[in-house]
Amino acid sequence: MQRYPRNMIGHGPNPPDPQWPGGARIAVQFVVNYEEGGENCVLHGDAASEAFLSDIAGAAPWQGMRHWNMESIYDYGARAGFWRLHRLFTGSDIPVTVYGVASALARSPEQVEAMKDAGWEIASHGLKWVEHRDMPEEQERAQIAEAIRLHTEVVGARPLGWYTGRCSENTVRLVAEEGGFTYISDMYDDDLPHWLEVGARDQLIIPYTLEANDMRFATAPGYITGEQFFQYLKDAFDVLYAEGQAGRPKMMTIGLHCRLIGRPGKLAGLQRFIDHIKKFDDVWCPRRIDIARHWAQTHPHKRRERPSQMDRETFVSRFGGVFEHSPWIAERAHGLELGPAHDTPAGLHNALARMFRSASHDERLGLLKAHPDLAGKLAVAKRLTAESTSEQASAGLDALTDAERARFTELNNAYVSKHGFPFIIAVRDHDKAGILAAFETRIANDTETEFATACAQVERIARLRLEDML
């Protein structure tokens, strides 16, 4: 049995209305990453200098040495860039979320005080601004715990939000298992928050962004001027705002770094964007913790039975009758690579239909023969499956006149005699007259055509049944 853990369906084609406060058409959320003093540096006990996200083109780590230029660029973020951002956001009356590296916060008490005085949320950005990809699980777990301890000591309250950034495959699970985070942002998979089930914990995810992010000033392809940054943010905002006006409000996140956007020429683009969104009355600019609390209250998670998580016995018991009297289809489908995408009617139907389509001709013929005649003897004797009984009743086939019943009996006999299997049609797609008209038309087809048509109708019936079940 294979199970595919990635969620490729998410909220699906009809995402929930977030019901942003005040009827806002969009939530625009700014994140200030505070990493200065938490980056790779031999002063911090690291083996080499930092090489990531700076204005040094093609930077490489210096093994066992301090990289004076790299350190001074990070220092600029703390010394000048932070205060430029602080003046911009406090002057615009926009609260932000800070992704604070715990060791960086500990080395910047004046900045931390300014964050708190401004009412900014200080979420955790891990213990150090380093790569976690190859970190052993227990070491990463210990670093998460130490990040929380140090953050709480420095800030005065534990963090409620978490974003590692340079994470491992274990990060999200380990942070969720810690149990104290209102949200985690180490995902980039949606324009709205969503829930992740981690063991017994329902963990809220507020996705982050790597494209509406000033890091593109330091990576290729990227932004060269503040105007390019502004134009991208404006375009993203305008599209999302229009979706909100159309009744599908979303969230827009903007990622910022003190040492990058804090430079004057880059900041000009951010200033223009803030001026742009200030022209709209129905824009909500919250902290991420505000989004998390609102989402948890408005859209609390509800656990449900998921086909991809069922054992074989439960799966077959639940879905073995979707294809009439043919549990072998569910038995085979359970062995497929199922995942969250198969926990919807469309997804599960695809898995079951694959097994029907790949079956031998004789197996499919046997399934066709397992279907009852329309308004036939089994219906009269009340020996249909519950699904078939409901379906035939929905089209009025349980209340035929004597003349109608006689005509159906005549057609049933003639059809089976000619083709060797019952006439099959998804009765819920038709009324009684439409079913009778289709019957009289299709009986003249050749058997090969009718076999293909009947198989398609079997799949349609299964799809409708799954709509009811899921």
N, C-alpha and C positions, 0 to 999 in steps of 0.2 A: 504494500500500500504506500502510495506517495502522496504527500501533502505539500502544496505550494504556498509559502507563507505570505508572499507579497500581495497587498490588496490593490487590485487593478480596477476596482469598481467604485470604491469610495461612496460619495453621496449619490452617485448615479446621475441619470438625466434630469432628475427633479430634486435639486438640493433644497434643504430646508430653508425657510425664511428666518434669518437670524434675529429678526425683530430688534434691530439696534435701537438703543434709547432715543427717544424723541423722533422716531420715525426716520432716522438717518438713512440715506441711500447708500452710504459707504462708511466703513470704519478705516481710517488712515492711522497707522501706528508706526511711530518712530522708535528705532532701537539705536542706542549709543553703546558700542562695544568699548569697554574700558580694559585694555590689555597691557598698557604700558607699565613695565615693571614686573610683568608675569611671563614675558616671552623667554625663549631659549637664550641663555647667557651663562658664561662660566661663573659669573658672580652668584648665580642662582643654583650652582651645583650641576649645571648641564655640561655635556661633553663638548658642545660647540655653540657658536653664535646663532642668532635667528636669521632666517632667509626668506620669510614669508610676509607678504603684504607690506611692502615699503616702496618708496620711490627710487630705490636702487635697482636699475635694470639688470636682470640676470643674476641677482644676488645668490650667493652660495654660502653655506655654513662654513665658518672658520673653526676647524677642529682645535680644541684646547686653547683658543685665544679669544680675547675680547675683540669685537668688531666695532671700532670706535664710531664709524659713520652710521652703522645700523643702530647702535645704542642711542646716538644723538637724534636720529629720526624718530625713534620711539619716544625719547624724552620730549621732543617737540609736541607730541600729542598730549602729554600730561601738562607741560608748562604753558603752552599757548592754545593748541587746538581745543582742548577741553573747555577752556574759559570762553573761547569764541562761540562754541556750541551752546554753552550755558547761557550766555547773553542772548543768543538767537532764540532759544526755546522759551526761556523765562519771559523775554520781551514779547514773544508771540502768544504767551499764555497757553502753551502746548506742553502737557506733561509727557515725559518719555519713560521708556524702560531702559535701564542700563544692564547690559550683560557684563557683569563685573567679575574678572578673574580674581579669585580670593587673595592670592599673593600680591597682585597688583593693587588691589584696594588697600591692603595692609601697608603698602609703601606710599599711599596717597591720602593721608587723613584729611587734608584740607578739601580735596575734591569730594571725598565721601561726605563731609559735612555739608558741602554745597548741594550735592545730590539730595540729601535728606531734607534740607531747608526748602528746596524747590518742590518737594512732594513727589520726587521721581521714585519709581519702583527700581529697586536694586535686585535683579535676579542673578543667579549664579552662572558664571561662564567657566566653571571648573576651578581646580586648584592652581594650575599653571597653563599658560597658553602654549601647549606643546601637542605633538601628535600622539594619539592614543591607539592608532591602528594595530600596532604589534604589542600593546601592553597586555600582560597576562590578566585574566579576569579578576583574580583576587587582588592584584595590585591596583587595578582600576577601581574596584569596589572600595579599597582603602583610601584611594585618592578622593573619591566622591565624599566619603565620610569626613575626611580632613578638610575638604573644601567647605562643607557645611559648617564644621566646627569653627574654622578660621573666619569665615564670612560672618557668622553669628557674633563672634567675639569683636570683630572690627566694626560691623554695622550696627549691632545692638539688637538684631532680629534675624532669625533664620530666613534664607531665601525660599520663596514659594514657586519661583520659576527657574527652569534650568535649560541651558544651551551649551553644549560642549564645542560644537563646530568641527574640530578635528577629531571626530569620534571613531570608535571601533564598532564592530558588529554587535557588541554586547552592551553598548552605552545606554540605549533607551531602556532596555530591560532592567539593567542594574539600577538606573535612576528611579524607574517606576517601583522596583522592589524596595527601594529605600522607604517609600510610603508617605513622605511628607511634602511632595511637590504637587501644587495645584495644576500645573501644566508643564509640559516638556516641549521644546521647540526644535529638536534635532531631526526634523523632517522638512521636506520642501514640496509636499505632494498635493497641496490643495489651496484654494482661495478662502476656505472656511475652516474653523476648528473641527476636530472629530475625535472620537473616543477610540482608545486602544485597550483591549482586554489583555492584561498581563497577569496570568495566574488568577487569583481572586480579586485583583485590583482593576478598577475601571479608571484608566489614566487618560486625562484630557491632553490632546496634542494641539498646539497652536503652531501651524507650519511657519517656517521662516523663509527667507529669500536670499538667493545668491545673485540675482540679476538686477533687482531694484536696490542695488547695493553699491556703495562707493568703493568696494574692493575692486571693482572693474577699472578703477583708475590705476591699479597696480598689477593687473593681469591682462593677458591678451586673449581674444579681442576685448578692448575696453574703451573707456571714455578718455578723451584727451583734454576736453575743456569742460568748464562748469555748465556751459550752454547745452552740451550733449547730454549731460546728466539730467539737467532740467527737462529737456525735451523727452527723454525716455520716461521720466517720472510722470510728466504731464500726459503723455500718450496712454500710459498704463492707467492713470487716474481717470482720464476721460472715458476709456472703454468700460472700466468697472463702474463708474458713476452712471453711465447709460444703462448698464445691466441693472443697476439698482432702481433706476427710474422705471424699468420694464418689469419690476417686481421680483428681481433676483439679486438682492444686495449681497455684497461680498466684503472681504477684508483686504486691505493693501498694507503690506509691511515694507518699510524702508530701512535698510541696514546701513549704519554709519560707523566710522572709526575716527577717533580724535586726530590721529596723525595723518589721515588722508583728507577727509572732508574739512578738517580744521584748517587747511591751507586756504588763504584768502581767495585765490582764483577758483578753487573748487567750491568753496562755500557759497559763492555768488549764485551758482545753479540751484543749490538747496534753498536759498533765500527766495529766488524767483518761484520755486515750486510752492513754498509756503504762502507767498503772496497770491498764487493762483487758487489754491484751495480755500483761502480766506474769502474768496468771492462768493462761495456757496454757503447757504444757511444750513443745509441738511447733511453736513459732514461731521462725523464724530471722530475726535482725535483722543483716544484713550491710551492708558498704559496696557500692557499685555495682561496684567493681573485683573484689570477691569473687564477685558474681553473674556477672560477665563471664568470669572464669577458670573458674568451675564450669561454665558453659554451654558454653564452648569445649571443655572436656575431655569433658563428658558428651554434648553434641550438636554435634560438629564438622560444619562445612558440607561437603556433598557436591554438587558441581556435576553437573547432569544435562542431557540434551538437552531443550530447551524448544520446543514447537511454535511459540509466538509469536515466537521468535527465528530460526526457520529461513528460509532463502531459498526462493523458490517451487519450485525444482526439488527440493530436499531434502524440502520439505513434501509435495509431490505424490507423490514416490517412497515416502515413509514411510506416508502415509495415503490414498493414492489407491485402495487396495483395501478400505478399511473398508466402503464401500458397494459391493456386489459388481460388479466389472467396470465401475465408473463413476468414473474419475479426475476427471471434470469437476466433481464435487462438491467435491473437495479443491482443485482449481484456483480455483474461485470463492470458497471459504471463505478462502483465503489472502489475498484482497483485502479481507477484513473488518477491522474495528477490533479486532484481537486484542491481548491483553495477558496478564499473569500469571494472570488468572482462567481463561484458556483453556488453561493448561498442565496441567490435570487431566482425567481421563476425562469428568467431567460437563461441564466447560467446553468442551473440544474437541468433544465430541459435540453440544453446543448449536450451535456454529458450523457444523458439517457438516450437522446436521439442518435448520438454517435454509435452507441452499441447496437441500436436497431438498424442503422444504415450499414454497419459493418458485418451484420449477421448474414448467414447464408440465405439463399432464396427460400429453402425449405423452412428455415426458422421463421422468416418473416411471413411466409404463407401460413404457418401454424398460428402466428399471432393474429393474422387477419381472421382466420377461422374461429379464433377465440371470442371475437366480437359477436354480440347477439344480433339477430334480425331486428330491424326497426319495427316497433309495435308488433312483434312476433309472439310466439307461444310463451317464451320465457317471461316476457313483460306481462302477459295476461296472467301467468301463474305466479307473478311477483317473485321471480327467481333471478332478477338482474342484480348486478352489483349496485351498491348504494350510489356510486358515481353515475352509472348508466341510467338508473332509475331517475335521478335528479335531472340528468341531461335530457332524457326523452320527455320528461314532464315539462321542462322549460319551453319546449316547442309545441306543447299541447298534444303530444303523441299518446298520452295516457287518457285522452278524452276524445277518442275518435267516434264518428258515427259508424253504423254498421256498414254503410257503403264505403267509407274511407278505409275501414279495417280490411274489408274484402279486397280493395284495390291494393293496399300495402302487401297483403298476403300473396296476391297474384304476382306482384312485381318481385317480391322476395324470392318466391319459388323460381321464377323465370331467370332472375339474376344469378342465383346460386347454381342453377342448372347450366347456365352458359359459362360462368367464370370460375366456379369452384370455390367461392368464398362469399361471405355476406356483403351486401351493399353497406359501405361505411361512409359516413359524412359527419362533420362536426355540427351537430344539430343546434348548438347554441349560437351558431352564426346565421341561422335561418329561422323562418317561421314555417308552419306546417305546409303552406302552399309552395314555398320555395323548395322545401325538401322533396315534395312530391314531383315538382317540375324537374329538379336535378336527377331524381331517380329515373324518370321517364326518358331523359336525355342520355344519361350515362349508360343505360342498359344496352344501348346500341353500339357502344365502343368495343374495340377489340380487347382481348384479355390482357395483353401486355400494357396497354394504355390504362386500363382499369386497375391493374396491379399497382402501377406507379401512383395513380390518383388515390387509391385506397391507402397506400403507405403514407402519402402526404397528409391525408385526412387523419390518420392515426396519430401522426406527430402533432397536428393541430389540436386534437382532442387532449393529448397529454399536456400540451402547453396551457390550455384552459384549466385543466385540473390543477396544475401547479400554481396557477394564479390564486385559486381558492386555498390551497394548502399552505402557501407561503405568504 
